[in-house]
Amino acid sequence: MVRLSWKTMAIPGLALLVVGLIGFAINAIAEAGQTPYERSVLAFKGNVSTGQDLFEANCSACHGTEAKGWVGPNLEEVKERKSDLQLIRQVTRGETPPMPKFELNEKQMADLLSYLKSI
């Protein structure tokens, strides 16, 4: 049986702690800059079915009817790549050209966000 010293175990543990703290700090900074619109969207419990309808009407032309990409990228498991706040900003600001800005009210955005997180 191999025995590891506390020093051998401490270095990877410390590295994980530092990475975790950096991630926490980045998230805290992003949340501190939330707009009233974004806070309102995040406060709503979105409806996946209504969000899917919104997606089909507004997003499927570029992302495909099954969100697997076409002109726009594949959105399957997008929740693994982007936070809720990043998704809201992508949709409402069109941060990645050629994506347009969409003007959805807070409830509509919450519904769309729920759908995006379900795929």
N, C-alpha and C positions, 0 to 999 in steps of 0.2 A: 504494500500500500504506500502510495506517495503522500508525503506530508508537505503541506505548503506553509511557509512562514507567514506571519501576519503582514510582513512587508510586501510579500508577493501578492497577497489578497488586497491590501490597502490601495495599491496603485490603480488597479482597474476600478475599484469602488470609488475612489476619489475622482477619477476621470468621469465616471457615470454621474456622480453628484454635480460636477461642474457643468456637464452638458445639460443636465436637468435644470439647473439654476439659470443657465443662459436661455433655454427654451421658455421657462417661466417668466423671465424678465421681458423677453420679446413679446410674449402674449399679453403681459400686463401693460406694456407700452401701447400695443395695438388697441386694447380695450379702453384705455384711458382716452384715446382719441375718437371714440364712437360719437357719431352724430345723434341727435334726437330721433331721426328717422330710423337709424340702425338699432338703437335701443328699443324702439317701439316694435320693430320687426321681430327682434329676438324675444320680446315679451309675449308675442302671440304664439298659440299652438296652431301650427299650420295643418291644413287638410291635404293629404297626399293626392286624393282623387281630383280635387280642384286644381292642385298644383300640376298634375299631369295634363289636365285640360289646358291650362295656361302654357305649359311647355309645348304641347302640340300646336297651339295657335301661334306662338311667338318664337319658338326656338327650333322646332323640328326641321325647318327648311335648311338650316345649316348643320345641326347636330344629328339629324336623322330621326325618324319616328321612334326608334328604340334607343336613342341617345348614344349610338355607337360611333358617331362621327361621320362627317361627310366633308363639308367646307370647314366647319368648326371641329374641334377635337372630340374624341370619345369621352363621354361623361360618366361611363360606368365607374363606380367606386370613387367618384370625385371627392366624396367626403373624406377619403383617405389622403388626398393630396391638398385639399384646401379647407380652411376653417369656415364656420358659418359666416363670420364677418368677411372673409375673403370672397366667399361666394356672393354675398350681398353686394359687395363693392364691384365685383366683376360684372354682375348683371346691371346694376344701376349706373355704373360709370363707364362701362365698355372699355376697361383698361387694356385690353389686348386687341388691337386692330386686326381684322376689320370688324370686330364685334361692335354693334351699335349700343348706345345707352338705351335702357328700357325704363320707362316711367310707370312703375307699378305702385299702387298704394301699399301701405304697410301690411295689410292682411293678404293681399295678393302675393307680395314678396315672401311672406311667411309660408304661404301655401306652396309656392314654387320651391322654396328652400326645402320644405318637407319632402317634396317629390324628388329633388336632386339628391337628397340624403338617402332616399329609398332605393336608388338605382345602383 
